[in-house]
């Protein structure tokens, strides 16, 4: 514990260095880095707590605004096998959560009622990404559906394949990267 007179703090290190104990000096340095009122002399002790899965943030969905609910739901179903997991209708907007059995991550479509103009995507949005078992057959399938997939690209570094992918766009112009499953892209 450490204190600055009237307050007491317990220092918990979420990620101690693997294979060794954290020293009192290292703990004191962490506290000093957080606030200038602390000094190593005021550290009495500390706890090491390893982060558990329940302690970590978990990505659950990404939201995009769409103009036409039926057209968007149809696209995401045909392109990626996403089904409506839940639909919440409110006075001025509707939320549609799309998912499939392969991943707990969802795409949330927001339809603002009364909107007739397409959304300006701006230059801050990048893309959603999905992985598939057979990139070439998915490219052919999406082409046959009229989704106009871009060409397949390969990223290599130092002679090693990093990723194979292509991009498509949904009816509102959102880019979606389709990656060959493997490596870090499971």
RAKAJO-V669144 format. One record per residue. N is the residue number from 1. RES is the residue in three letters. SS is DSSP state (alpha for helix, beta for strand, coil for the rest). PSI is psi in whole degrees, 0 to 359 (* if undefined). OMEGA is omega in whole degrees, 0 to 359 (* if undefined). Layout:
n->N res->RES ss->SS psi->PSI omega->OMEGA
n->N res->RES ss->SS psi->PSI omega->OMEGA
This chain:
n->1 res->UNK ss->coil psi->153 omega->178
n->2 res->UNK ss->beta psi->155 omega->180
n->3 res->UNK ss->beta psi->160 omega->177
n->4 res->UNK ss->coil psi->34 omega->180
n->5 res->UNK ss->coil psi->282 omega->183
n->6 res->UNK ss->coil psi->349 omega->184
n->7 res->UNK ss->coil psi->148 omega->176
n->8 res->UNK ss->beta psi->137 omega->182
n->9 res->UNK ss->beta psi->142 omega->173
n->10 res->UNK ss->coil psi->126 omega->180
n->11 res->UNK ss->coil psi->122 omega->177
n->12 res->UNK ss->beta psi->122 omega->179
n->13 res->UNK ss->beta psi->116 omega->183
n->14 res->UNK ss->coil psi->328 omega->184
n->15 res->UNK ss->coil psi->74 omega->176
n->16 res->UNK ss->coil psi->158 omega->180
n->17 res->UNK ss->coil psi->132 omega->182
n->18 res->UNK ss->coil psi->139 omega->173
n->19 res->UNK ss->coil psi->4 omega->178
n->20 res->UNK ss->coil psi->158 omega->179
n->21 res->UNK ss->coil psi->151 omega->174
n->22 res->UNK ss->coil psi->134 omega->182
n->23 res->UNK ss->coil psi->163 omega->175
n->24 res->UNK ss->alpha psi->323 omega->180
n->25 res->UNK ss->alpha psi->317 omega->178
n->26 res->UNK ss->alpha psi->319 omega->178
n->27 res->UNK ss->alpha psi->319 omega->179
n->28 res->UNK ss->alpha psi->321 omega->179
n->29 res->UNK ss->alpha psi->323 omega->178
n->30 res->UNK ss->alpha psi->315 omega->180
n->31 res->UNK ss->alpha psi->316 omega->180
n->32 res->UNK ss->alpha psi->321 omega->180
n->33 res->UNK ss->alpha psi->334 omega->182
n->34 res->UNK ss->alpha psi->326 omega->185
n->35 res->UNK ss->coil psi->135 omega->185
n->36 res->UNK ss->coil psi->347 omega->182
n->37 res->UNK ss->coil psi->347 omega->183
n->38 res->UNK ss->coil psi->149 omega->174
n->39 res->UNK ss->coil psi->156 omega->180
n->40 res->UNK ss->alpha psi->330 omega->182
n->41 res->UNK ss->alpha psi->338 omega->183
n->42 res->UNK ss->alpha psi->355 omega->178
n->43 res->UNK ss->coil psi->121 omega->179
n->44 res->UNK ss->coil psi->322 omega->181
n->45 res->UNK ss->coil psi->176 omega->179
n->46 res->UNK ss->coil psi->163 omega->177
n->47 res->UNK ss->beta psi->147 omega->172
n->48 res->UNK ss->beta psi->122 omega->179
n->49 res->UNK ss->coil psi->118 omega->178
n->50 res->UNK ss->coil psi->134 omega->179
n->51 res->UNK ss->coil psi->135 omega->176
n->52 res->UNK ss->coil psi->169 omega->180
n->53 res->UNK ss->alpha psi->324 omega->181
n->54 res->UNK ss->alpha psi->343 omega->178
n->55 res->UNK ss->alpha psi->340 omega->189
n->56 res->UNK ss->coil psi->149 omega->175
n->57 res->UNK ss->coil psi->145 omega->181
n->58 res->UNK ss->coil psi->122 omega->178
n->59 res->UNK ss->coil psi->130 omega->182
n->60 res->UNK ss->coil psi->327 omega->176
n->61 res->UNK ss->beta psi->165 omega->172
n->62 res->UNK ss->beta psi->133 omega->184
n->63 res->UNK ss->beta psi->137 omega->171
n->64 res->UNK ss->beta psi->148 omega->177
n->65 res->UNK ss->beta psi->131 omega->181
n->66 res->UNK ss->coil psi->155 omega->184
n->67 res->UNK ss->coil psi->319 omega->187
n->68 res->UNK ss->coil psi->108 omega->184
n->69 res->UNK ss->alpha psi->308 omega->185
n->70 res->UNK ss->alpha psi->316 omega->181
n->71 res->UNK ss->alpha psi->319 omega->180
n->72 res->UNK ss->alpha psi->315 omega->178
n->73 res->UNK ss->alpha psi->317 omega->179
n->74 res->UNK ss->alpha psi->316 omega->180
n->75 res->UNK ss->alpha psi->307 omega->183
n->76 res->UNK ss->alpha psi->330 omega->176
n->77 res->UNK ss->alpha psi->311 omega->182
n->78 res->UNK ss->alpha psi->320 omega->183
n->79 res->UNK ss->alpha psi->319 omega->190
n->80 res->UNK ss->alpha psi->4 omega->179
n->81 res->UNK ss->coil psi->21 omega->179
n->82 res->UNK ss->coil psi->135 omega->179
n->83 res->UNK ss->beta psi->158 omega->177
n->84 res->UNK ss->beta psi->116 omega->177
n->85 res->UNK ss->beta psi->326 omega->178
n->86 res->UNK ss->beta psi->144 omega->177
n->87 res->UNK ss->beta psi->121 omega->181
n->88 res->UNK ss->beta psi->115 omega->183
n->89 res->UNK ss->beta psi->126 omega->178
n->90 res->UNK ss->coil psi->174 omega->184
n->91 res->UNK ss->coil psi->317 omega->186
n->92 res->UNK ss->coil psi->354 omega->180
n->93 res->UNK ss->beta psi->164 omega->177
n->94 res->UNK ss->beta psi->138 omega->175
n->95 res->UNK ss->beta psi->131 omega->178
n->96 res->UNK ss->beta psi->119 omega->179
n->97 res->UNK ss->beta psi->124 omega->182
n->98 res->UNK ss->beta psi->138 omega->178
n->99 res->UNK ss->beta psi->174 omega->171
n->100 res->UNK ss->beta psi->173 omega->186
n->101 res->UNK ss->coil psi->343 omega->183
n->102 res->UNK ss->coil psi->342 omega->184
n->103 res->UNK ss->beta psi->142 omega->176
n->104 res->UNK ss->beta psi->348 omega->180
n->105 res->UNK ss->beta psi->139 omega->182
n->106 res->UNK ss->beta psi->156 omega->169
n->107 res->UNK ss->beta psi->125 omega->178
n->108 res->UNK ss->beta psi->119 omega->175
n->109 res->UNK ss->beta psi->131 omega->175
n->110 res->UNK ss->beta psi->124 omega->178
n->111 res->UNK ss->beta psi->114 omega->177
n->112 res->UNK ss->beta psi->117 omega->185
n->113 res->UNK ss->coil psi->139 omega->179
n->114 res->UNK ss->coil psi->351 omega->180
n->115 res->UNK ss->coil psi->131 omega->179
n->116 res->UNK ss->coil psi->342 omega->181
n->117 res->UNK ss->coil psi->137 omega->176
n->118 res->UNK ss->coil psi->152 omega->179
n->119 res->UNK ss->coil psi->142 omega->172
n->120 res->UNK ss->coil psi->118 omega->185
n->121 res->UNK ss->coil psi->340 omega->178
n->122 res->UNK ss->coil psi->188 omega->181
n->123 res->UNK ss->coil psi->12 omega->179
n->124 res->UNK ss->coil psi->331 omega->181
n->125 res->UNK ss->coil psi->138 omega->178
n->126 res->UNK ss->coil psi->275 omega->180
n->127 res->UNK ss->coil psi->161 omega->165
n->128 res->UNK ss->beta psi->159 omega->177
n->129 res->UNK ss->beta psi->140 omega->175
n->130 res->UNK ss->beta psi->154 omega->175
n->131 res->UNK ss->beta psi->148 omega->180
n->132 res->UNK ss->beta psi->156 omega->182
n->133 res->UNK ss->coil psi->324 omega->184
n->134 res->UNK ss->coil psi->94 omega->185
n->135 res->UNK ss->alpha psi->317 omega->184
n->136 res->UNK ss->alpha psi->316 omega->180
n->137 res->UNK ss->alpha psi->325 omega->176
n->138 res->UNK ss->alpha psi->321 omega->177
n->139 res->UNK ss->alpha psi->313 omega->179
n->140 res->UNK ss->alpha psi->316 omega->181
n->141 res->UNK ss->alpha psi->315 omega->181
n->142 res->UNK ss->alpha psi->328 omega->174
n->143 res->UNK ss->alpha psi->317 omega->179
n->144 res->UNK ss->alpha psi->332 omega->177
n->145 res->UNK ss->coil psi->354 omega->179
n->146 res->UNK ss->coil psi->20 omega->181
n->147 res->UNK ss->coil psi->358 omega->176
n->148 res->UNK ss->coil psi->60 omega->177
n->149 res->UNK ss->coil psi->144 omega->175
n->150 res->UNK ss->coil psi->173 omega->183
n->151 res->UNK ss->coil psi->154 omega->176
n->152 res->UNK ss->coil psi->133 omega->181
n->153 res->UNK ss->beta psi->144 omega->175
n->154 res->UNK ss->beta psi->130 omega->173
n->155 res->UNK ss->beta psi->124 omega->178
n->156 res->UNK ss->beta psi->148 omega->175
n->157 res->UNK ss->beta psi->127 omega->180
n->158 res->UNK ss->coil psi->40 omega->177
n->159 res->UNK ss->coil psi->0 omega->181
n->160 res->UNK ss->beta psi->138 omega->177
n->161 res->UNK ss->beta psi->123 omega->178
n->162 res->UNK ss->beta psi->314 omega->184
n->163 res->UNK ss->beta psi->148 omega->169
n->164 res->UNK ss->beta psi->134 omega->185
n->165 res->UNK ss->beta psi->167 omega->168
n->166 res->UNK ss->beta psi->166 omega->178
n->167 res->UNK ss->beta psi->147 omega->167
n->168 res->UNK ss->beta psi->171 omega->176
n->169 res->UNK ss->beta psi->143 omega->177
n->170 res->UNK ss->coil psi->178 omega->183
n->171 res->UNK ss->coil psi->339 omega->179
n->172 res->UNK ss->coil psi->3 omega->178
n->173 res->UNK ss->coil psi->6 omega->177
n->174 res->UNK ss->coil psi->133 omega->179
n->175 res->UNK ss->beta psi->141 omega->178
n->176 res->UNK ss->beta psi->125 omega->178
n->177 res->UNK ss->beta psi->129 omega->179
n->178 res->UNK ss->beta psi->114 omega->186
n->179 res->UNK ss->beta psi->144 omega->171
n->180 res->UNK ss->beta psi->128 omega->180
n->181 res->UNK ss->coil psi->134 omega->179
n->182 res->UNK ss->beta psi->160 omega->181
n->183 res->UNK ss->coil psi->231 omega->181
n->184 res->UNK ss->coil psi->353 omega->182
n->185 res->UNK ss->beta psi->74 omega->181
n->186 res->UNK ss->coil psi->* omega->*
